[in-house]
Amino acid sequence: MTVTLTVNGEQRSARAEARALLSDFLRHELGLTGTHVSCEQGVCGSCTVLVDGEPVRSCLMLAVQADRCRLETVEGLADGGELGPLQEAMLAEGGLQCGFCTPGVLMSLTYADRAGLSGTEAVDEVLTGHLCRCTGYQGIRAAIERHWQGKDTPR
């Protein structure tokens, strides 16, 4: 089957087997390797992408289910080669070490940011869905604080 979707603002089409996972389709058919795959059970959050604006574990969704949807991946957060604000904050605060969980965390934080979520409870809720084995979450939390404090509207 041919799957056609809008990824990071660009319409893309490729063939997909009926059983192909969205994570594999993004990586292998579309060449978007920023979406990482780890547990393949939806537990770790590394494969999180936004589908029609909502965070989704791409290892639990079939590519054919995303047909005609709007997807956002971590590759779409940068603007013309410049890191996006959340990415800048993660870099400045050392919110990553190995970087494996970072794309999924960034996508969930992008969703939370757009939804107007803020504060400790929102951060806790977002990070509860992501396993990071390197940072202990301190740098990630500091990056979120930096990002929210740097906005024009107080949080």
VENKAJO-V847120 format. One record per residue. SS is DSSP state (a for helix, b for strand, c for the rest). D_CENTER is the distance of its C-alpha to the mean C-alpha in Angstrom with 2 decimals. Layout:
BEGIN
{{SS & D_CENTER} {SS & D_CENTER}}
END
This chain:
BEGIN
{{c & 25.69} {b & 24.07} {b & 20.61} {b & 20.06} {b & 16.96} {b & 15.64} {b & 12.63} {c & 11.71} {c & 15.19} {b & 17.09} {b & 18.81} {b & 18.58} {b & 20.72} {b & 21.33} {b & 23.25} {c & 21.79} {c & 23.80} {c & 23.86} {c & 22.38} {c & 19.54} {b & 16.13} {a & 13.29} {a & 11.53} {a & 14.94} {a & 15.54} {a & 12.58} {a & 13.66} {a & 17.37} {a & 18.37} {c & 16.22} {c & 15.82} {c & 12.08} {c & 11.92} {c & 8.78} {c & 7.24} {c & 9.32} {c & 11.73} {c & 13.81} {c & 15.53} {c & 15.39} {c & 16.29} {c & 13.21} {c & 14.17} {c & 12.13} {c & 8.52} {c & 7.66} {c & 6.95} {b & 4.64} {b & 4.38} {b & 6.64} {b & 10.20} {c & 12.88} {c & 10.96} {b & 10.28} {b & 7.52} {b & 8.69} {b & 9.11} {c & 9.76} {c & 12.49} {c & 14.35} {c & 14.51} {b & 17.03} {a & 16.55} {a & 19.62} {a & 18.16} {a & 15.71} {c & 18.82} {c & 19.29} {c & 15.91} {b & 13.69} {b & 10.23} {b & 7.60} {c & 5.66} {a & 5.28} {a & 9.00} {a & 9.52} {a & 9.03} {c & 12.26} {b & 15.45} {c & 18.21} {c & 17.44} {b & 17.11} {c & 14.15} {c & 12.66} {a & 14.00} {a & 11.21} {a & 11.17} {a & 14.96} {a & 15.20} {a & 13.41} {a & 15.83} {a & 18.77} {c & 18.51} {c & 17.86} {c & 14.66} {c & 14.11} {c & 16.75} {c & 15.96} {c & 12.33} {c & 11.40} {c & 9.18} {a & 7.83} {a & 4.76} {a & 3.69} {a & 5.78} {a & 4.91} {a & 2.58} {a & 5.57} {a & 7.76} {a & 7.48} {a & 8.60} {a & 11.13} {a & 12.33} {a & 13.08} {c & 14.70} {c & 16.88} {c & 16.24} {c & 17.64} {a & 19.83} {a & 19.95} {a & 19.54} {a & 16.24} {a & 14.93} {a & 16.49} {a & 15.04} {a & 11.37} {a & 12.25} {a & 14.47} {c & 11.78} {c & 10.71} {c & 13.32} {c & 13.96} {c & 17.26} {c & 17.99} {c & 17.73} {c & 19.07} {c & 16.49} {a & 19.07} {a & 17.41} {a & 14.04} {a & 16.23} {a & 18.28} {a & 15.46} {a & 14.50} {a & 18.26} {a & 18.76} {a & 16.25} {a & 17.78} {a & 21.26} {c & 20.88} {c & 20.48} {c & 23.66} {c & 23.63} {c & 24.26} {c & 22.03}}
END
